[in-house]
Amino acid sequence: MRVLLDAHALLWFVTSRGSRLSKRARDVLADGSTDGLVGAGALYEIAVKSRIGRLELPGAADVYLPRLLRRFALGVLPIAEAHALRAGSLPMIHRDPWDRLLVAQAQIDGLPIITADPAIGQYDVETIW
């Protein structure tokens, strides 16, 4: 199974706050057959929030995040033209452009999203929580 992690789910998964993930999300991520992906937009979101002081990381985002992805064997889903165009056309159910991009990637690539954000579930996309 391939899954796309929301930014908060990624951070909770890789830190001691992993217990903040739902049991279902933890089970999916612990399954050896799960292919965890992080959208490039989520990495951008984390890096920006770190830069402006809204999120504390243990190191510079451009060094810490790639190491983290390697350590947990997570892939990165690049932003394709189709993702950007779909995100721009989604209804404004969610005001956060990074989350609309995440939804667009999930829709186009047929991926469920691991997220605790109930607004994402209002789109036509499968969520895991």
C-alpha positions in Angstrom: 0.0 0.0 0.0 1.2 3.5 -0.9 0.3 6.3 1.5 0.8 10.1 1.5 1.7 11.7 4.9 0.4 15.1 5.9 3.1 17.3 7.3 1.9 16.9 10.9 1.6 13.1 10.5 5.2 13.0 9.2 6.5 14.9 12.2 4.5 12.9 14.7 5.6 9.6 13.0 9.4 10.4 13.2 9.5 12.0 16.7 8.7 10.9 20.2 5.2 12.2 19.6 4.6 9.2 17.4 2.0 8.3 20.0 -0.1 11.2 18.8 -0.8 9.2 15.6 -4.0 7.1 15.7 -3.6 3.4 16.2 -4.8 2.8 12.6 -2.2 5.3 11.2 0.6 3.7 13.3 -0.5 0.2 12.1 -0.4 1.3 8.5 3.0 2.9 8.8 4.4 -0.1 10.8 3.3 -2.6 8.1 6.4 -3.6 6.1 4.5 -3.5 2.8 3.5 0.2 3.2 5.3 2.6 1.0 5.2 6.0 2.8 5.5 9.1 0.7 5.8 12.8 1.6 4.7 15.4 -0.8 7.3 18.0 -1.8 4.7 20.6 -0.7 4.7 19.2 2.9 8.5 19.5 3.0 8.2 23.1 1.8 5.5 23.7 4.5 7.8 22.3 7.2 10.8 24.3 6.0 8.9 27.6 5.9 7.3 27.1 9.3 10.8 26.3 10.7 12.3 29.4 9.1 9.6 31.7 10.5 9.8 30.2 14.0 6.4 28.4 14.0 8.1 25.0 14.2 11.3 23.9 15.9 13.4 21.3 14.2 16.6 19.8 15.6 18.6 21.2 12.7 18.3 23.2 9.5 15.4 21.9 7.4 17.6 21.4 4.3 19.8 19.0 6.2 17.4 17.5 8.7 14.5 16.6 6.4 16.5 14.6 3.8 18.2 12.7 6.6 14.8 12.0 8.2 13.4 10.7 4.9 16.4 8.4 4.4 16.3 7.2 8.0 12.6 6.2 7.8 12.7 5.1 4.2 10.1 7.6 3.0 9.9 8.7 -0.6 9.1 12.1 -1.9 6.2 12.8 -4.2 7.3 15.7 -6.5 4.8 18.4 -7.5 3.8 17.8 -11.1 2.0 20.2 -13.4 -1.2 18.2 -12.9 -0.9 18.5 -9.1 -0.5 22.2 -9.2 -3.4 22.8 -11.6 -5.7 20.5 -9.6 -4.8 22.2 -6.4 -5.6 25.5 -7.9 -9.1 24.3 -9.0 -10.1 22.6 -5.7 -12.9 24.2 -3.7 -11.7 26.3 -0.8 -13.0 23.9 1.8 -9.5 24.1 3.2 -7.9 27.5 3.3 -4.4 26.1 3.5 -2.8 25.9 0.1 -0.3 23.2 1.2 -3.2 21.0 2.2 -5.0 21.6 -1.0 -1.8 20.6 -2.9 -1.7 17.4 -0.7 -5.3 16.6 -1.7 -4.6 17.2 -5.4 -1.6 14.8 -5.2 -3.6 12.2 -3.4 -6.5 12.5 -6.0 -4.3 12.3 -9.0 -2.0 9.6 -7.8 -4.8 7.6 -6.1 -3.2 7.7 -2.6 -4.8 7.8 0.8 -3.6 10.5 3.1 -2.6 9.9 6.7 -3.9 13.0 8.4 -5.7 14.1 11.6 -7.2 17.1 9.7 -10.9 16.7 9.3 -11.2 19.3 6.6 -9.1 17.2 4.2 -11.7 14.4 4.6 -14.3 16.8 3.1 -12.6 16.4 -0.3 -13.0 13.4 -2.5 -10.0 11.6 -1.1 -9.4 8.7 1.2 -8.0 9.5 4.6 -6.5 7.3 7.2 -6.8 8.2 10.8 
